[in-house]
Amino acid sequence: MTLDVGNVTEKGQVTIPKHLRKKYKIDDKVLFVDAGEGVLVRRVPKLSELKGILKDSKIDFDRIRQEERRIEAAREQRLMSIVERSRKHRQQEKK
């Protein structure tokens, strides 16, 4: 185990040492995990590395997509309802 110290910029940026980026194949995305006593930095795998990972899975992706569409439609409906109530309220205030 090695210890490396990094500086945090005013923008909150930290440079991961080159030897660690190379060793863990870190390209452009990392995941920050709040580990209670500190922050764990994990590599985010590329999409191409995940190809086929769920091929034998029983997950019904069509059902998931349908549910996502249903949720999005309900969200849009609520938003339109809020906009409409706001518009009516403004019209009543003008009277």
Secondary structure by P-SEA (a helix, b strand, c coil): cbbbbbbbcccccccccaaaaaaaccccbbbbbccccbbbbbbbbccccccccccccccaaaaaaaaaaaaaaaaaaaaaaaaaaaaaaaaaaac
